[in-house]
Amino acid sequence: MTKPEFDKDKLIKHWIESSDEDFETMMVLFESKKYSWALFVGHLMVEKLLKALFVKVNGDHPPLIHNLYRLAELSKIDLTDEQSDMLDKITTFNINARYEDFKKEFSSLCTFDFTKNWIEKINIMRSWIKMML
């Protein structure tokens, strides 16, 4: 059995375009005061960029994981401690916004200032990853 044809550039473009759409969605959610969902979508945005980078670096489909630190590691990125910590924290936005056990607690944490601060950090991460693409 042969593998289906793999178009590396097309797949990278798909991940980047999808991430750009998520960026817009994150900002609309933030402006609508849906702070926990804005951070959740921010996680998705970073995840998709890391998956684009994975494809670029490894020439293969990215793994079906959501852990941003692990995706960066698999993409052979040298991370500072600060970047590692940021990726770990942003990964929690995926878990905390998704699962009922954590939603209420996470929602109460997501004030305007907290969310604004993390959106700024997510944007820094976005620009940094895009430079590698």
C-alpha positions in Angstrom: 0.0 0.0 0.0 1.4 3.4 -1.0 1.2 6.6 1.0 -0.9 9.4 -0.5 1.0 12.2 -2.2 2.4 14.7 0.3 2.5 18.4 -0.7 4.7 20.0 2.0 4.2 23.6 0.8 0.4 23.2 0.6 0.2 21.7 4.1 2.4 24.5 5.6 0.2 27.1 3.9 -2.9 25.4 5.3 -1.6 25.5 8.9 -0.6 29.2 8.5 -3.9 30.3 7.0 -5.9 28.4 9.6 -3.7 30.0 12.3 -4.3 33.5 10.9 -8.0 32.9 11.0 -7.7 31.8 14.7 -5.8 35.0 15.4 -8.7 37.1 14.1 -11.1 34.9 16.1 -9.0 35.3 19.3 -9.1 39.1 18.9 -12.9 39.1 18.3 -13.4 37.0 21.4 -11.2 39.2 23.5 -13.1 42.3 22.3 -16.4 40.5 23.1 -15.1 39.8 26.7 -15.0 36.1 26.1 -11.6 35.9 27.7 -11.2 32.2 28.4 -12.3 31.3 24.9 -9.9 34.0 23.5 -7.1 32.2 25.3 -8.3 28.8 24.1 -8.2 30.0 20.5 -4.9 31.6 21.1 -3.5 28.2 22.0 -5.0 26.8 18.8 -3.3 29.5 16.8 0.1 28.8 18.3 -0.4 25.1 17.9 -1.1 25.4 14.2 1.9 27.5 13.6 4.1 25.0 15.4 2.5 22.3 13.2 3.4 24.3 10.1 7.0 24.5 11.4 7.0 20.8 12.2 6.1 20.1 8.5 8.8 22.5 7.3 11.5 21.0 9.5 10.5 17.3 9.3 8.8 17.0 5.9 6.0 15.0 7.4 2.6 15.4 8.9 2.6 16.7 12.4 1.7 14.5 15.3 -1.8 14.6 16.7 -0.9 16.3 19.9 -1.7 19.6 21.6 1.3 20.1 23.8 3.0 23.2 22.5 6.3 22.5 24.2 6.5 19.0 22.7 5.6 20.3 19.3 8.4 22.9 19.5 10.8 20.2 20.7 9.8 17.9 17.8 10.3 20.9 15.4 13.9 21.2 16.7 13.5 24.7 18.2 16.0 25.8 20.7 13.9 27.4 23.4 14.9 29.7 26.3 13.5 28.9 29.7 11.1 31.8 29.3 9.8 30.5 26.0 9.4 27.0 27.4 7.4 28.4 30.3 5.2 30.4 28.0 4.5 27.4 25.8 3.7 25.3 28.9 1.3 28.0 30.2 -0.4 28.5 26.9 -0.9 24.7 26.7 -3.0 24.9 29.9 -5.4 27.3 28.1 -6.4 24.4 25.9 -7.0 22.1 28.8 -8.6 24.6 31.2 -11.1 26.0 28.6 -12.0 22.6 27.3 -12.8 20.4 30.3 -15.7 21.1 32.6 -13.7 20.3 35.7 -11.4 23.3 35.0 -13.7 25.7 33.1 -15.2 27.7 36.0 -11.9 28.1 37.8 -10.1 29.1 34.6 -12.9 31.5 33.7 -12.5 33.3 37.0 -8.8 33.7 36.4 -9.3 35.2 32.9 -9.8 38.8 33.9 -9.3 41.6 31.3 -5.7 42.2 32.5 -4.7 38.6 32.7 -6.1 37.9 29.2 -4.6 41.0 27.7 -1.2 40.1 29.1 -1.4 36.6 27.7 -2.6 37.7 24.3 0.4 40.0 24.1 2.7 37.0 24.9 0.8 34.8 22.4 1.4 37.5 19.8 5.1 37.6 20.6 5.2 33.8 20.2 3.2 34.1 16.9 5.7 36.6 15.4 8.7 34.5 16.5 7.3 31.3 15.0 6.3 33.0 11.8 9.9 34.3 11.4 11.0 30.6 11.3 8.5 29.8 8.6 
